[in-house]
Amino acid sequence: MGRGVTLWFTGLSGAGKSTLAQHLTPVLREQGCKVEVLDGDEVRLNLSKGLGFSKEDRDTNIKRIGWVAKVLTRNGVVVIAAAISPYRQTRQWCREEIGDFVEIHVDCPLEVCEQRDEKGLYAKARAGEIKQFTGIDDPYESPEHPEVVVNTAEETVEESAHKILSRLRELGYLPSNGQVGSSDVKKEASTP
């Protein structure tokens, strides 16, 4: 596999972006792809330390992820960017910069995201302890025309992954001639 692409996962905190990224990484590697994951939390810790959560700082953080994704993509890497990235305009900037860009809306109702919240961030945001929290007191702008929409409240991780892999085949980023990894075959066989 030599063609790079950025898979841009966007959705609320707790929607399942990182879970899907962790699930897809070995499947894509098994198909011969070079894969790098740019997880929003890890990027904030290592590349964007010191940035806050104002719109300007969020945009700066997302543009940094976009720049790294662009460099990796043009070098034949499948980049999985898993960051809330709440603003359409900034995601569009990344799309234009990167070129080979597949936007994946990890859709999940706010109530379900709050139930999944192991870190207690939503509770802190609702109590006023965290300000500018996406979905509570800061907006999340859902994608208008994503290449893929997965609904993690209604689909299993495997079903969501199958949707993404199928779309990547349709777009020509993965072979459509039946050459899939063995773990992918097992997952697809169990999916209607």
C-alpha positions, -999 to 999 in steps of 0.1 A, spaced: 0 0 0 16 32 -10 -12 58 -11 -16 80 20 -48 93 34 -60 110 65 -90 95 83 -103 124 103 -125 112 132 -146 140 146 -172 138 174 -180 146 210 -158 135 238 -167 99 246 -182 93 212 -158 65 204 -131 81 182 -101 66 201 -118 32 204 -124 30 167 -88 43 160 -74 15 182 -96 -11 165 -88 0 129 -50 4 133 -41 -34 134 -66 -41 106 -51 -15 83 -15 -26 92 -25 -62 83 -35 -49 49 0 -35 44 -7 1 53 17 22 73 -5 37 100 0 65 125 -26 76 151 -28 112 161 -50 111 192 -64 144 204 -54 139 240 -19 128 232 -13 157 207 -25 182 234 0 167 258 30 165 234 25 190 206 0 216 219 10 218 256 0 251 270 -29 257 247 -62 264 263 -97 258 250 -107 291 235 -117 289 198 -84 303 188 -64 277 208 -87 249 196 -81 260 160 -44 261 165 -44 226 180 -64 212 151 -42 230 125 -12 214 142 -27 180 139 -36 188 103 -1 198 94 14 166 109 -13 146 91 -5 163 58 32 155 61 26 119 69 -1 115 43 21 128 15 46 101 26 22 72 21 10 69 56 -26 62 66 -32 88 94 -60 84 119 -66 117 134 -90 113 164 -98 147 178 -130 164 188 -123 191 162 -155 209 169 -155 236 142 -164 229 105 -142 257 92 -111 243 108 -118 208 96 -123 222 61 -89 239 64 -74 205 72 -92 189 43 -79 215 19 -43 213 33 -41 175 33 -60 167 1 -64 129 7 -89 134 35 -118 112 46 -140 128 73 -156 103 96 -184 116 119 -184 95 150 -220 104 160 -232 96 194 -259 114 215 -246 136 243 -264 116 269 -246 84 259 -212 102 258 -219 114 293 -227 79 305 -194 66 290 -173 94 306 -148 75 327 -128 107 335 -158 125 348 -153 155 325 -189 160 316 -199 161 353 -172 186 360 -183 207 330 -220 206 342 -208 216 377 -190 246 362 -155 232 372 -145 230 335 -153 259 312 -156 258 274 -163 221 273 -175 209 238 -212 199 239 -219 216 272 -210 253 271 -190 253 238 -205 243 204 -199 212 184 -206 217 147 -215 183 131 -200 177 97 -224 186 68 -210 161 42 -187 136 58 -176 106 38 -187 83 66 -211 85 95 -209 59 123 -234 59 151 -216 43 181 -247 42 203 -264 19 178 -235 1 161 -208 -22 175 -172 -12 170 -169 -40 144 -200 -26 125 -186 9 125 -152 -3 114 -168 -23 86 -186 9 73 -153 28 73 -133 1 56 -160 -4 30 -160 34 22 -122 34 20 -125 6 -6 -151 26 -26 -128 57 -25 -98 36 -37 -77 38 -6 -79 1 0 -80 -27 -25 -114 -38 -35 -103 -71 -50 -109 -92 -19 -74 -87 -5 -82 -81 31 -65 -91 63 -77 -122 81 -90 -103 111 -110 -80 87 -125 -111 71 -138 -124 104 -153 -91 113 -169 -86 79 -183 -122 79 -202 -115 110 -216 -82 97 -248 -83 75 
